[in-house]
Structure formats: C-alpha cells, structure tokens
C-alpha cells in the first residue's frame, strides 16, 4: 500500500497495527468451528463438550500458526490439554475433505460453512470453541483518497460483513 501498488488489503490481524499511516477497520468477528462428515456419529449428539473429543482424529492448521494457537487456547480454556492433530495443513480444502470422507474432525472458520450448499458433506458439531473469535479487517492508507472501484469494493465488503454478523 505504501508503494501505491495496491489500495486496500483484507487481513485477520493477530495484534494491533502500530503504523500510524494505516487505517484499520474491523468488518466482523468470526469464530472457529468444529466440523465433521455427514456420516460421523458425533453429529447425532445435541451437545458435545470439547473434552469428549480429545481422542478423536483431528486436522487443523500447522503448529505455530495463529489458528493452531486459537485451537490450543480453546481446549485449555475448557480445562483440557489439546490433542495433537493427526494431520496439520494450511489447506482448508484438505481439512474439509478429510472431515467429509473419513473419521476426522476439522477446525475451520465459521464462514466456511455459512454458505448453504457449498460443502454439503460436512456439518458443524454442537461444540463450543471459546476464545476463537478472530477479527477480519480492511486496511487502507490514511490521507489517501480511494478510487471509486476500491471504495465500492469496501462498501460491498461491509454489506457482506453485516449479513455474516446477522447470521451468527
């Protein structure tokens, strides 16, 4: 942005932006959720405690990643030591495929399953993952007039963010 190559960016920030020349606008908070394939027996349950799932095969993003830290924190907030995931991968499609076709439980952002019909072979498990809310932000340079296209894009992103917030 500073080199004027791009006008805006979208990001999930793990901390405050300390640069005084960047505007940061939070669009919405998105939690992580646990998903399983439609044939997974855990889907028959109405309520599941996270502690009940510690011996299941898991897949989530690699150790040291922001999302890994959030999952580990969620287990610990429930008084449970987190299991070691059987498969670590950044590739969300891989995590979804593993959950859809096998015994794996996957951790994904809630937005992944909010689009009806996009992933018909997975469902959200009725388990709380406290402490996993992540802000999604738009970043622009301060004191810079955006092009009409960029401004329209941000306006559209705000509208989508409002609808996502309402669907929680």
HELIX and SHEET records of a PDB file:
HELIX    1   1 UNK A   41  UNK A   44  5                                   4    
HELIX    2   2 UNK A   50  UNK A   53  5                                   4    
HELIX    3   3 UNK A   66  UNK A   77  1                                  12    
HELIX    4   4 UNK A   92  UNK A  101  1                                  10    
HELIX    5   5 UNK A  110  UNK A  113  5                                   4    
HELIX    6   6 UNK A  148  UNK A  166  1                                  19    
SHEET    1   A 3 UNK A   8  UNK A  11  0                                        
SHEET    2   A 3 UNK A 134  UNK A 141 -1                                        
SHEET    3   A 3 UNK A  22  UNK A  30 -1                                        
SHEET    1   B 5 UNK A  87  UNK A  88  0                                        
SHEET    2   B 5 UNK A  58  UNK A  60  1                                        
SHEET    3   B 5 UNK A 105  UNK A 109  1                                        
SHEET    4   B 5 UNK A  32  UNK A  37 -1                                        
SHEET    5   B 5 UNK A 122  UNK A 124 -1                                        
END                                                                             
